[in-house]
């Protein structure tokens, strides 16, 4: 348990730091560039969502904030509701990012290619719709979630050490849970379809390039191709972590294994994507790397004077 707690705190610390840095960089880009790229808006929203998601998971987990005990139902409702909303937004935003990139690299002659300008124009509208969708899908948690200390063991279904679900509202919660699961599976399916489409386009482009140039070495990677590879990497990692989490949840329900070790391991799996995704985006974003290199050069010149 001590190893799991330390790994959890390290994971949250790295994730919050990386997401905060990415979010600040995207905000700075938004102010300096009057026409920000749609991908910047989506990755900035993803960084905000993951920061809030990791912080709520930190407050809901036992250990660092155990003294709070969440005796107040309002705190428990707000934190558990926020954690579910942020998790849903993480899935939806990643799917939107994948679908937008699929439209971006589509040939102009295809029906998706004709939607390029429209898709970039409606990114903000799509984000607003996703926020409203996720906020509404989890609103039932505001009524069914209670602090664990405020109900007896026979009246509750525990979700961690502090927050529980009142069994009196379990049927209503189950309906909303199935709707949210259907939403998540639909968006994950959208990720997979767009990813398969992008892989197909990249494969066709590579074969055409080798045929035209008649060389075995591939040409320099274009920005669109680099962005596509990054998004494919993010989607692949997300899908793997999502299904691992589903398998753990299913096994926990069937085997009635809700112990602290199982919950701690599941928290590490859930937080893996919010922690890794900003690092991948930062490492492969040339603008961020060039900005950091310029800052390093300026600091070196200042210190050597």
TORMARDREN-193938 format. One line per field, with one value per atom (N, C-alpha, C): chain; x, y, z. Coordinates in steps of 0.1 Angstrom, whole numbers. Layout:
N
unit = (A, ...) .
c1 = (X, ...) .
c2 = (Y, ...) .
c3 = (Z, ...) .
***
This chain:
305
unit = (A, A, A, A, A, A, A, A, A, A, A, A, A, A, A, A, A, A, A, A, A, A, A, A, A, A, A, A, A, A, A, A, A, A, A, A, A, A, A, A, A, A, A, A, A, A, A, A, A, A, A, A, A, A, A, A, A, A, A, A, A, A, A, A, A, A, A, A, A, A, A, A, A, A, A, A, A, A, A, A, A, A, A, A, A, A, A, A, A, A, A, A, A, A, A, A, A, A, A, A, A, A, A, A, A, A, A, A, A, A, A, A, A, A, A, A, A, A, A, A, A, A, A, A, A, A, A, A, A, A, A, A, A, A, A, A, A, A, A, A, A, A, A, A, A, A, A, A, A, A, A, A, A, A, A, A, A, A, A, A, A, A, A, A, A, A, A, A, A, A, A, A, A, A, A, A, A, A, A, A, A, A, A, A, A, A, A, A, A, A, A, A, A, A, A, A, A, A, A, A, A, A, A, A, A, A, A, A, A, A, A, A, A, A, A, A, A, A, A, A, A, A, A, A, A, A, A, A, A, A, A, A, A, A, A, A, A, A, A, A, A, A, A, A, A, A, A, A, A, A, A, A, A, A, A, A, A, A, A, A, A, A, A, A, A, A, A, A, A, A, A, A, A, A, A, A, A, A, A, A, A, A, A, A, A, A, A, A, A, A, A, A, A, A, A, A, A, A, A, A, A, A, A, A, A, A, A, A, A, A, A, A, A, A, A, A, A, A, A, A, A, A, A, A, A, A, A, A, A, A, A, A, A, A, A, A, A, A, A, A, A, A, A, A, A, A, A, A, A, A, A, A, A, A, A, A, A, A, A, A, A, A, A, A, A, A, A, A, A, A, A, A, A, A, A, A, A, A, A, A, A, A, A, A, A, A, A, A, A, A, A, A, A, A, A, A, A, A, A, A, A, A, A, A, A, A, A, A, A, A, A, A, A, A, A, A, A, A, A, A, A, A, A, A, A, A, A, A, A, A, A, A, A, A, A, A, A, A, A, A, A, A, A, A, A, A, A, A, A, A, A, A, A, A, A, A, A, A, A, A, A, A, A, A, A, A, A, A, A, A, A, A, A, A, A, A, A, A, A, A, A, A, A, A, A, A, A, A, A, A, A, A, A, A, A, A, A, A, A, A, A, A, A, A, A, A, A, A, A, A, A, A, A, A, A, A, A, A, A, A, A, A, A, A, A, A, A, A, A, A, A, A, A, A, A, A, A, A, A, A, A, A, A, A, A, A, A, A, A, A, A, A, A, A, A, A, A, A, A, A, A, A, A, A, A, A, A, A, A, A, A, A, A, A, A, A, A, A, A, A, A, A, A, A, A, A, A, A, A, A, A, A, A, A, A, A, A, A, A, A, A, A, A, A, A, A, A, A, A, A, A, A, A, A, A, A, A, A, A, A, A, A, A, A, A, A, A, A, A, A, A, A, A, A, A, A, A, A, A, A, A, A, A, A, A, A, A, A, A, A, A, A, A, A, A, A, A, A, A, A, A, A, A, A, A, A, A, A, A, A, A, A, A, A, A, A, A, A, A, A, A, A, A, A, A, A, A, A, A, A, A, A, A, A, A, A, A, A, A, A, A, A, A, A, A, A, A, A, A, A, A, A, A, A, A, A, A, A, A, A, A, A, A, A, A, A, A, A, A, A, A, A, A, A, A, A, A, A, A, A, A, A, A, A, A, A, A, A, A, A, A, A, A, A, A, A, A, A, A, A, A, A, A, A, A, A, A, A, A, A, A, A, A, A, A, A, A, A, A, A, A, A, A, A, A, A, A, A, A, A, A, A, A, A, A, A, A, A, A, A, A, A, A, A, A, A, A, A, A, A, A, A, A, A, A, A, A, A, A, A, A, A, A, A, A, A, A, A, A, A, A, A, A, A, A, A, A, A, A, A, A, A, A, A, A, A, A, A, A, A, A, A, A, A, A, A, A, A, A, A, A, A, A, A, A, A, A, A, A, A, A, A, A, A, A, A, A, A, A, A, A, A, A, A, A, A, A, A, A, A, A, A, A, A, A, A, A, A, A, A, A, A, A, A, A, A, A, A, A, A, A, A, A, A, A) .
c1 = (8, 0, 9, 20, 29, 34, 38, 44, 33, 21, 10, 7, 7, 5, 16, 29, 40, 39, 36, 35, 23, 12, 1, 4, 11, 15, 25, 34, 44, 37, 28, 20, 12, 5, -3, 6, 17, 26, 31, 36, 41, 30, 18, 7, 2, 0, -4, 6, 19, 29, 29, 29, 29, 17, 5, -7, -8, -4, -4, 5, 17, 27, 21, 15, 9, -3, -11, -23, -18, -8, -3, 3, 10, 16, 5, -6, -17, -24, -25, -32, -23, -10, -1, -2, -2, -4, -17, -27, -40, -40, -33, -32, -22, -12, -2, -7, -14, -18, -33, -37, -51, -60, -53, -61, -54, -57, -51, -56, -47, -51, -61, -70, -80, -74, -63, -56, -51, -47, -43, -54, -66, -77, -81, -80, -84, -74, -61, -50, -50, -53, -55, -66, -78, -89, -86, -79, -75, -66, -57, -48, -56, -65, -74, -82, -88, -96, -87, -75, -67, -61, -59, -54, -65, -77, -88, -91, -90, -92, -82, -69, -59, -61, -64, -66, -78, -89, -100, -97, -90, -86, -77, -69, -60, -68, -78, -86, -95, -99, -108, -100, -87, -80, -76, -74, -70, -55, -51, -37, -34, -31, -27, -37, -50, -60, -70, -64, -72, -79, -72, -78, -91, -93, -106, -118, -117, -127, -140, -142, -154, -167, -168, -180, -192, -188, -198, -202, -215, -220, -217, -217, -215, -201, -191, -177, -177, -183, -182, -189, -201, -209, -201, -195, -188, -176, -168, -156, -159, -168, -171, -177, -186, -193, -182, -173, -163, -154, -150, -142, -148, -161, -168, -169, -172, -174, -160, -149, -136, -132, -135, -132, -140, -153, -160, -155, -151, -146, -132, -124, -112, -114, -124, -128, -133, -142, -149, -139, -130, -120, -110, -105, -96, -102, -115, -122, -123, -127, -128, -115, -104, -91, -87, -90, -87, -95, -108, -117, -113, -109, -105, -92, -83, -71, -74, -83, -87, -93, -101, -106, -95, -85, -74, -66, -63, -54, -61, -74, -82, -80, -79, -78, -89, -86, -96, -107, -105, -115, -125, -122, -131, -142, -152, -163, -159, -149, -144, -135, -128, -119, -127, -140, -148, -153, -151, -155, -144, -132, -121, -123, -128, -130, -141, -152, -163, -159, -151, -147, -139, -130, -121, -129, -140, -148, -157, -160, -170, -163, -150, -143, -148, -149, -154, -168, -177, -191, -191, -182, -181, -177, -167, -162, -173, -181, -192, -202, -205, -215, -210, -197, -191, -192, -189, -190, -204, -214, -228, -232, -228, -231, -226, -213, -207, -213, -216, -222, -235, -243, -257, -257, -248, -248, -244, -237, -233, -241, -251, -258, -265, -268, -275, -266, -253, -244, -246, -251, -253, -264, -272, -284, -281, -273, -271, -258, -249, -236, -237, -232, -232, -219, -216, -204, -206, -195, -196, -200, -197, -200, -214, -222, -236, -246, -242, -251, -245, -254, -250, -245, -238, -231, -242, -254, -264, -271, -269, -276, -267, -255, -246, -238, -234, -225, -212, -201, -190, -182, -177, -168, -156, -147, -136, -138, -130, -130, -141, -144, -151, -165, -165, -178, -185, -198, -206, -218, -225, -237, -248, -258, -270, -277, -279, -286, -300, -306, -320, -321, -311, -311, -303, -300, -291, -297, -310, -316, -315, -317, -316, -302, -293, -278, -274, -279, -276, -280, -292, -296, -287, -283, -274, -260, -256, -243, -243, -254, -254, -254, -261, -261, -247, -240, -227, -217, -219, -211, -213, -226, -229, -222, -222, -216, -201, -195, -180, -176, -184, -181, -183, -193, -195, -183, -178, -167, -154, -152, -141, -141, -153, -155, -152, -156, -152, -137, -130, -115, -109, -114, -109, -112, -124, -127, -118, -117, -108, -94, -89, -75, -73, -82, -80, -80, -89, -89, -76, -70, -57, -46, -46, -35, -36, -48, -50, -45, -48, -43, -28, -22, -7, -1, -6, -1, -1, -13, -14, -4, -3, 6, 21, 24, 38, 41, 31, 33, 34, 26, 26, 39, 44, 57, 68, 69, 80, 79, 67, 65, 70, 66, 70, 85, 90, 105, 114, 108, 116, 128, 126, 136, 131, 140, 136, 135, 142, 142, 130, 123, 111, 116, 108, 111, 109, 112, 111, 96, 94, 80, 73, 62, 54, 48, 44, 38, 25, 17, 4, 7, 17, 20, 25, 33, 38, 27, 17, 6, -3, -4, -12, -6, 7, 14, 13, 13, 12, -2, -13, -26, -29, -23, -25, -18, -7, 0, -9, -15, -24, -36, -42, -55, -52, -41, -37, -35, -28, -25, -38, -46, -59, -68, -69, -78, -73, -60, -54, -57, -55, -58, -73, -81, -96, -101, -96, -100, -94, -82, -76, -85, -89, -97, -111, -117, -129, -128, -117, -114, -113, -105, -104, -117, -125, -138, -147, -147, -155, -151, -138, -133, -136, -136, -139, -153, -162, -176, -179, -174, -177, -171, -158, -151, -154, -161, -164, -151, -141, -128, -127, -131, -130, -120, -109, -99, -91, -83, -75, -64, -59, -49, -55, -67, -73, -77, -82, -86, -74, -63, -51, -45, -45, -40, -49, -62, -71, -69, -66, -64, -51, -41, -29, -32, -41, -45, -53, -62, -71, -63, -53, -45, -33, -31, -20, -21, -33, -35, -34, -40, -39, -24, -16, -2, 7, 5, 14, 11, -2, -6, 0, 1, 8, 22, 29, 43, 46, 37, 38, 36, 26, 23, 35, 40, 51, 64, 67, 79, 79, 68, 67, 62, 60, 55, 68, 71, 83, 83, 71, 70, 74, 69, 72, 87, 93, 107, 116, 112, 120, 119, 107, 105, 114, 114, 123, 137, 141, 155, 159, 150, 153, 154, 146, 146, 159, 164, 176, 188, 188, 199, 199, 187, 187, 192, 188, 192, 207, 212, 227, 235, 230, 236, 236, 224, 223, 232, 234, 242, 257, 261, 275, 279, 270, 274, 281) .
c2 = (-12, 0, 13, 12, 24, 27, 16, 17, 23, 18, 24, 38, 42, 56, 65, 61, 69, 70, 59, 59, 68, 68, 76, 91, 95, 109, 114, 105, 109, 111, 102, 102, 115, 119, 131, 143, 143, 154, 157, 147, 148, 152, 146, 149, 164, 168, 182, 192, 190, 199, 200, 188, 188, 194, 191, 196, 211, 216, 230, 238, 232, 239, 239, 228, 228, 238, 239, 248, 262, 266, 280, 283, 273, 276, 278, 270, 272, 285, 290, 303, 314, 313, 323, 323, 311, 311, 317, 315, 321, 336, 342, 357, 363, 355, 361, 358, 348, 344, 347, 357, 360, 349, 340, 329, 316, 312, 299, 287, 277, 265, 257, 250, 242, 232, 226, 216, 222, 235, 241, 243, 246, 247, 234, 223, 210, 205, 206, 202, 210, 223, 232, 228, 225, 220, 206, 198, 185, 187, 196, 199, 204, 213, 218, 206, 198, 187, 177, 174, 165, 170, 183, 189, 188, 192, 190, 176, 167, 153, 147, 151, 146, 152, 164, 171, 165, 162, 156, 142, 134, 121, 121, 132, 133, 136, 144, 147, 135, 127, 116, 104, 104, 92, 93, 82, 82, 85, 91, 94, 109, 116, 130, 139, 137, 146, 138, 128, 119, 127, 138, 146, 153, 155, 162, 153, 140, 130, 132, 143, 145, 143, 148, 147, 154, 164, 172, 166, 164, 158, 166, 180, 189, 187, 186, 183, 170, 160, 147, 147, 153, 154, 162, 173, 182, 175, 169, 162, 150, 141, 129, 133, 143, 148, 153, 162, 168, 157, 147, 136, 129, 126, 119, 127, 140, 150, 151, 152, 154, 141, 130, 117, 116, 120, 120, 130, 141, 152, 147, 140, 134, 125, 116, 107, 115, 124, 131, 140, 147, 156, 148, 137, 129, 124, 120, 116, 127, 139, 151, 154, 153, 156, 146, 133, 123, 125, 128, 130, 143, 153, 166, 163, 155, 152, 144, 135, 126, 135, 145, 154, 163, 167, 176, 169, 157, 150, 143, 145, 139, 146, 139, 145, 155, 166, 176, 170, 160, 154, 146, 141, 133, 141, 134, 141, 147, 140, 146, 158, 158, 169, 182, 181, 193, 199, 192, 197, 203, 205, 210, 224, 233, 247, 247, 240, 240, 233, 223, 216, 225, 233, 242, 253, 257, 268, 265, 252, 248, 240, 242, 235, 240, 253, 259, 255, 255, 250, 235, 227, 213, 211, 220, 219, 223, 233, 237, 226, 220, 209, 197, 194, 183, 186, 198, 202, 201, 206, 204, 190, 182, 167, 160, 163, 156, 161, 174, 179, 174, 172, 167, 152, 144, 130, 126, 134, 131, 138, 145, 153, 145, 132, 124, 121, 122, 120, 130, 142, 152, 148, 139, 135, 122, 113, 100, 98, 107, 106, 112, 105, 110, 107, 114, 111, 97, 89, 76, 76, 86, 87, 90, 94, 98, 88, 76, 65, 52, 43, 30, 21, 11, 2, -5, -8, -15, -6, 8, 17, 23, 18, 24, 14, 20, 13, 21, 16, 25, 27, 39, 43, 49, 41, 47, 47, 55, 55, 65, 75, 87, 89, 87, 89, 76, 76, 64, 68, 57, 59, 53, 61, 56, 45, 34, 23, 25, 36, 39, 45, 51, 57, 48, 36, 28, 25, 22, 20, 32, 43, 56, 58, 56, 57, 47, 35, 24, 28, 35, 39, 50, 60, 70, 64, 54, 48, 41, 34, 27, 37, 49, 59, 65, 67, 72, 62, 49, 39, 38, 40, 40, 52, 63, 75, 73, 67, 65, 55, 44, 34, 39, 48, 55, 63, 71, 80, 72, 61, 53, 46, 42, 37, 47, 60, 71, 72, 71, 72, 61, 49, 37, 39, 43, 45, 55, 67, 78, 73, 66, 61, 51, 42, 33, 41, 51, 59, 66, 72, 79, 70, 58, 48, 44, 42, 39, 50, 63, 74, 75, 73, 74, 63, 51, 40, 42, 48, 51, 62, 72, 83, 78, 69, 64, 56, 47, 39, 48, 59, 68, 75, 80, 87, 79, 66, 57, 54, 53, 50, 62, 74, 86, 89, 88, 92, 80, 67, 56, 54, 57, 56, 49, 42, 35, 44, 54, 63, 73, 74, 83, 97, 106, 121, 126, 139, 145, 145, 143, 142, 156, 157, 169, 172, 185, 188, 180, 178, 171, 156, 150, 136, 135, 144, 144, 145, 154, 156, 143, 137, 125, 114, 112, 102, 104, 117, 120, 116, 120, 117, 102, 95, 80, 74, 79, 74, 77, 89, 92, 83, 82, 74, 59, 54, 40, 38, 47, 46, 47, 56, 58, 46, 40, 29, 17, 15, 4, 6, 18, 21, 20, 24, 24, 10, 1, -13, -20, -17, -22, -18, -6, -1, -8, -10, -18, -32, -39, -52, -53, -43, -42, -40, -31, -28, -40, -47, -59, -70, -72, -82, -78, -65, -61, -64, -61, -63, -78, -86, -101, -108, -104, -111, -104, -93, -85, -81, -77, -73, -58, -51, -37, -32, -40, -36, -24, -19, -7, -10, -22, -25, -24, -30, -30, -16, -8, 6, 14, 12, 19, 16, 4, 0, 6, 5, 11, 26, 33, 47, 50, 42, 44, 42, 32, 30, 42, 46, 58, 70, 73, 85, 84, 72, 70, 79, 80, 88, 103, 108, 122, 126, 117, 120, 119, 109, 107, 116, 119, 127, 140, 148, 162, 160, 150, 148, 145, 136, 133, 145, 153, 166, 175, 177, 187, 182, 169, 164, 166, 163, 163, 176, 187, 200, 208, 211, 219, 233, 239, 252, 253, 243, 243, 240, 231, 228, 240, 247, 258, 270, 272, 282, 279, 266, 262, 264, 261, 263, 277, 286, 300, 306, 301, 305, 301, 288, 283, 291, 295, 303, 317, 323, 336, 336, 325, 324, 322, 314, 311, 324, 332, 345, 355, 355, 363, 359, 346, 342, 343, 343, 344, 358, 368, 382, 386) .
c3 = (0, 0, 0, 8, 8, -6, -13, -26, -36, -35, -43, -40, -28, -24, -30, -28, -33, -48, -55, -70, -74, -66, -70, -68, -57, -55, -65, -69, -79, -93, -96, -108, -109, -98, -98, -99, -92, -92, -106, -113, -127, -136, -135, -143, -142, -130, -127, -133, -130, -135, -150, -157, -172, -178, -172, -178, -175, -164, -161, -170, -173, -182, -196, -201, -214, -215, -204, -204, -205, -197, -197, -211, -217, -230, -241, -240, -249, -247, -234, -231, -237, -235, -241, -256, -262, -277, -281, -273, -277, -276, -267, -266, -277, -280, -289, -304, -306, -320, -320, -329, -330, -337, -344, -350, -346, -334, -329, -337, -337, -344, -336, -343, -336, -327, -331, -323, -310, -310, -298, -288, -293, -284, -278, -286, -281, -271, -274, -264, -252, -253, -241, -232, -239, -231, -225, -232, -226, -214, -215, -203, -191, -194, -183, -176, -185, -180, -172, -177, -170, -157, -156, -144, -133, -136, -127, -123, -133, -130, -120, -122, -113, -99, -98, -85, -77, -84, -78, -73, -82, -77, -65, -64, -53, -40, -41, -29, -25, -35, -32, -27, -29, -25, -10, -3, 10, 11, 22, 25, 27, 16, 17, 24, 21, 27, 36, 43, 51, 63, 67, 78, 75, 62, 58, 61, 58, 61, 54, 47, 39, 47, 59, 67, 60, 52, 45, 32, 30, 17, 5, 7, -4, -10, -1, -6, -14, -9, -15, -29, -29, -41, -52, -48, -58, -63, -55, -59, -68, -63, -71, -85, -84, -97, -106, -101, -109, -115, -107, -113, -124, -123, -134, -146, -144, -156, -163, -155, -162, -169, -164, -171, -184, -184, -196, -206, -202, -211, -216, -209, -214, -226, -224, -235, -247, -245, -256, -263, -256, -262, -270, -265, -273, -286, -285, -297, -307, -302, -311, -317, -310, -315, -326, -324, -334, -347, -345, -357, -364, -357, -364, -372, -367, -374, -386, -385, -397, -408, -404, -414, -420, -412, -416, -427, -425, -435, -446, -447, -457, -471, -482, -495, -498, -505, -508, -516, -524, -532, -525, -513, -505, -498, -493, -487, -473, -467, -454, -457, -468, -472, -474, -479, -481, -468, -457, -444, -436, -442, -434, -428, -436, -431, -421, -424, -414, -401, -402, -389, -381, -387, -379, -373, -380, -376, -364, -363, -352, -341, -339, -328, -315, -313, -300, -297, -308, -306, -301, -307, -303, -289, -285, -271, -261, -264, -256, -255, -266, -266, -257, -258, -250, -235, -231, -217, -212, -220, -216, -215, -225, -225, -213, -209, -198, -185, -184, -171, -169, -180, -178, -175, -181, -180, -165, -158, -145, -134, -138, -128, -117, -120, -111, -99, -100, -89, -78, -82, -72, -62, -66, -57, -50, -57, -51, -43, -45, -38, -24, -14, 0, 6, 17, 25, 32, 32, 38, 52, 60, 74, 77, 66, 69, 66, 62, 60, 67, 70, 75, 65, 68, 59, 50, 55, 48, 38, 39, 31, 20, 19, 10, 1, -10, -19, -20, -14, -12, -25, -27, -38, -32, -26, -19, -5, 2, 17, 22, 14, 19, 12, -1, -8, -11, -10, -12, -20, -25, -32, -24, -22, -14, -22, -15, -22, -25, -19, -22, -36, -41, -54, -64, -61, -69, -83, -84, -97, -106, -101, -109, -114, -104, -108, -118, -117, -127, -141, -143, -156, -161, -153, -158, -160, -153, -155, -169, -172, -185, -196, -195, -205, -207, -195, -196, -202, -199, -205, -220, -225, -239, -246, -239, -244, -246, -236, -236, -247, -248, -258, -272, -274, -287, -291, -281, -284, -286, -278, -281, -294, -298, -312, -322, -320, -329, -330, -319, -319, -328, -326, -333, -348, -352, -366, -373, -366, -371, -372, -362, -362, -373, -376, -387, -400, -401, -413, -415, -405, -406, -409, -403, -406, -421, -426, -440, -449, -446, -454, -454, -442, -441, -449, -448, -456, -471, -475, -490, -494, -485, -488, -489, -480, -480, -492, -496, -509, -521, -522, -533, -534, -522, -522, -526, -522, -526, -541, -546, -560, -568, -564, -572, -572, -560, -558, -561, -560, -563, -554, -542, -532, -520, -513, -501, -489, -489, -477, -478, -467, -467, -466, -472, -472, -458, -456, -443, -439, -426, -421, -421, -427, -427, -414, -411, -398, -396, -407, -406, -403, -409, -406, -392, -387, -373, -363, -366, -357, -357, -369, -370, -362, -362, -355, -340, -335, -321, -316, -324, -320, -321, -330, -331, -318, -314, -302, -290, -289, -277, -277, -289, -289, -286, -291, -288, -273, -267, -253, -245, -249, -242, -242, -254, -256, -248, -247, -239, -224, -219, -205, -202, -212, -210, -208, -217, -216, -204, -200, -188, -175, -175, -164, -164, -176, -177, -172, -175, -171, -155, -150, -135, -128, -134, -128, -128, -140, -141, -131, -130, -121, -106, -103, -89, -86, -96, -93, -92, -101, -101, -89, -86, -75, -61, -61, -49, -43, -51, -46, -47, -36, -35, -25, -23, -13, -17, -7, -10, -21, -22, -32, -46, -47, -60, -64, -55, -58, -61, -54, -56, -70, -74, -87, -98, -96, -106, -107, -96, -97, -105, -104, -113, -127, -130, -144, -150, -142, -146, -148, -140, -141, -151, -157, -166, -178, -185, -197, -194, -183, -180, -177, -172, -169, -181, -189, -201, -213, -215, -227, -228, -217, -219, -221, -216, -218, -233, -239, -253, -262, -259, -267, -265, -253, -251, -259, -258, -264, -279, -285, -300, -306, -297, -302, -304, -317, -320, -315, -314, -309, -294, -287, -272, -271, -278, -277, -281, -292, -296, -286, -280, -269, -257, -253, -242, -245, -257, -261, -261, -266, -266, -252, -243, -229, -223, -226, -221, -225, -238, -244, -237, -235, -229, -215, -207, -193, -193, -202, -203, -205, -215, -218, -206, -199, -187, -176, -174, -163, -166, -179, -183, -184, -183, -184, -171) .
***
